[in-house]
């Protein structure tokens, strides 16, 4: 599939790598949305007035494109819609999409998306040059943090609800995960 074909769809969202549809997920669950919202508030507030900017889904990201080149939407065969991204190069931010690898990508996984996020997207994000990748598991209230090393995202650490998590691409900024993960009733 190309982006040209995708543009003809009505009311459907999908993600594509190498021209192959990898995900057409239904709307997220409330728990997913709550985590996404709280994380967006924390990161967005910290970035207010700074060069780096945060974006929450839905926003199309052309992973392997170069904003300096004369690219044409219709030929793009790799785009994703991460749950949350941080972009520190303002030239990658266009009116309608992000062109090139974000600095931080956050995916909130579910049982139906875990394989795609753990394998397909993680490998693609590494090849594209994403510097930091978070996989959030709401069911277990865990965040896996991967950092870029030689075009590969490698597991750096795992954080739980009781931890404070640093954002490695941003200096001196940590997030208390008790704010991100809702308290569960026993």
Phi, psi and omega per residue, in radians:
X1 nan 2.508 3.053
X2 -1.948 2.907 3.125
X3 -1.123 -0.546 3.107
X4 -1.031 -0.771 3.109
X5 -1.163 -0.725 -3.139
X6 -1.034 -0.671 -3.119
X7 -1.091 -0.377 -3.126
X8 -1.444 -0.206 3.141
X9 -1.280 2.614 3.071
X10 -2.013 2.235 3.026
X11 1.056 0.436 3.068
X12 -2.196 2.497 3.062
X13 -2.134 2.429 3.066
X14 -2.550 2.880 3.055
X15 -2.068 2.518 -3.028
X16 -2.362 2.336 2.999
X17 -2.212 2.260 -3.103
X18 0.933 0.641 3.091
X19 1.398 -0.012 -3.098
X20 -1.859 2.267 3.090
X21 -1.141 2.169 3.127
X22 -1.881 -0.323 -3.096
X23 -2.757 2.312 2.988
X24 -2.395 1.170 -3.028
X25 -1.318 2.593 3.015
X26 -1.244 3.071 3.119
X27 -0.989 2.506 -3.118
X28 -1.189 2.781 3.083
X29 -1.302 2.783 3.127
X30 -0.970 -0.690 3.133
X31 -1.050 -0.755 3.081
X32 -1.025 -0.828 -3.103
X33 -1.144 -0.653 3.130
X34 -1.128 -0.772 3.102
X35 -1.094 -0.807 3.131
X36 -1.037 -0.771 -3.121
X37 -1.126 -0.842 -3.112
X38 -1.110 -0.719 3.108
X39 -1.148 -0.707 3.090
X40 -1.067 -0.724 3.127
X41 -1.105 -0.833 -3.104
X42 -1.086 -0.885 -3.099
X43 -1.228 -0.779 -3.140
X44 -1.038 -0.731 3.112
X45 -1.108 -0.725 3.139
X46 -1.137 -0.617 -3.062
X47 -1.496 -0.124 -3.124
X48 -0.929 2.188 3.120
X49 1.443 0.035 -3.139
X50 -1.836 2.980 -3.137
X51 -1.201 -0.770 -3.141
X52 -1.175 2.536 3.137
X53 -2.311 2.544 3.119
X54 -1.793 2.504 3.094
X55 -2.366 2.324 3.074
X56 -1.785 2.711 3.141
X57 -1.059 2.613 0.039
X58 -1.630 2.308 2.980
X59 -2.616 2.276 -3.140
X60 -1.320 2.368 3.094
X61 -2.131 2.056 3.045
X62 -1.502 1.705 -2.980
X63 -1.069 -0.822 -2.960
X64 -1.786 0.156 -3.137
X65 -1.478 2.808 3.128
X66 -2.107 2.088 -3.089
X67 -1.105 -0.313 -3.133
X68 -1.421 -0.285 -3.137
X69 -1.570 2.782 3.042
X70 -1.488 1.544 -3.107
X71 -1.685 2.750 -3.123
X72 -2.140 2.165 -3.117
X73 -0.815 -0.705 -2.994
X74 -1.141 -0.376 -3.128
X75 -1.646 -0.110 -3.094
X76 -1.181 2.287 -3.125
X77 -2.158 0.208 3.111
X78 -2.465 1.917 3.006
X79 -2.565 2.585 -3.135
X80 -2.316 2.874 3.107
X81 -2.264 1.364 -3.121
X82 -1.141 2.824 3.128
X83 -1.216 -0.623 3.141
X84 -2.729 2.453 3.077
X85 -2.395 2.749 2.958
X86 -2.164 2.264 3.136
X87 -2.124 2.165 -3.102
X88 -1.797 -0.174 3.089
X89 -1.782 1.850 -3.078
X90 -1.070 -0.356 3.125
X91 -1.212 -0.334 3.122
X92 -1.408 -0.198 -3.083
X93 -1.668 1.955 3.099
X94 -1.821 -3.136 -3.124
X95 -1.079 -0.576 -3.012
X96 -2.144 -0.067 -3.070
X97 -2.894 3.058 3.034
X98 -1.844 2.292 -3.104
X99 -1.996 1.852 -3.105
X100 1.927 3.010 -3.050
X101 -1.229 2.248 2.971
X102 -1.155 2.871 3.096
X103 -1.393 -0.659 3.088
X104 -2.262 2.344 3.031
X105 -2.159 2.319 3.089
X106 -2.089 2.217 3.037
X107 -2.108 2.308 3.079
X108 -1.754 1.996 -2.978
X109 -1.585 2.725 3.010
X110 -2.290 3.079 3.138
X111 -1.076 -0.547 -3.127
X112 -1.429 -0.343 -3.087
X113 -1.904 -0.087 -3.016
X114 -1.018 -0.840 -3.111
X115 -1.082 -0.800 -3.131
X116 -1.060 -0.790 -3.123
X117 -1.222 -0.674 -3.089
X118 -1.288 -0.577 -3.053
X119 -1.941 -1.248 -3.003
X120 -1.018 -0.926 -3.089
X121 -1.239 -0.724 -3.137
X122 -1.031 -0.762 3.116
X123 -1.135 -0.763 3.126
X124 -1.129 -0.755 3.117
X125 -1.066 -0.691 3.101
X126 -1.123 -0.812 3.114
X127 -1.074 -0.607 -3.098
X128 -1.344 -0.349 3.125
X129 1.764 0.330 3.030
X130 -1.082 2.223 -3.038
X131 -1.411 -0.509 -3.110
X132 -2.539 2.370 -3.082
X133 -2.336 2.213 3.083
X134 -1.949 2.347 2.963
X135 -2.005 2.044 -3.108
X136 -1.785 2.208 3.105
X137 -1.873 1.712 -3.104
X138 -1.102 -0.614 -3.085
X139 -1.080 -0.645 -3.117
X140 -1.852 0.015 -3.124
X141 0.888 0.966 -3.096
X142 -2.293 2.509 3.030
X143 -2.160 2.151 3.025
X144 -1.656 2.278 3.134
X145 -1.961 2.190 3.106
X146 -1.984 2.426 3.103
X147 -2.095 2.566 -3.095
X148 -1.290 2.227 3.040
X149 -2.429 1.947 3.107
X150 0.889 1.015 3.093
X151 1.085 0.413 3.105
X152 -2.443 2.360 3.078
X153 -1.540 2.041 -3.091
X154 -1.959 2.487 -3.136
X155 -1.030 2.163 3.133
X156 -1.742 -0.809 -3.099
X157 -2.882 2.884 3.093
X158 -2.204 2.325 -3.082
X159 -2.119 2.552 3.107
X160 -2.012 3.100 -3.068
X161 -0.955 -0.523 -3.083
X162 -1.430 -0.115 -3.042
X163 -1.608 2.880 2.899
X164 -1.885 2.305 -3.042
X165 -1.939 2.221 3.072
X166 -1.443 2.577 2.955
X167 -1.709 1.935 -2.982
X168 -1.170 -0.479 -3.130
X169 -1.399 -0.181 -3.142
X170 -2.049 2.326 -3.115
X171 -1.303 2.413 3.001
X172 0.907 0.813 3.121
X173 -2.382 2.109 3.055
X174 -2.233 2.742 -3.141
X175 -2.145 2.288 3.065
X176 -1.345 2.032 -3.039
X177 -1.257 -0.216 3.038
X178 -1.181 -0.376 3.080
X179 -1.369 -0.540 -3.066
X180 -1.456 -0.800 -3.102
X181 -1.608 2.176 3.134
X182 -1.165 2.545 3.100
X183 -1.230 2.375 -3.098
X184 -1.687 2.483 3.069
X185 -1.456 2.335 -3.120
X186 -1.382 nan nan
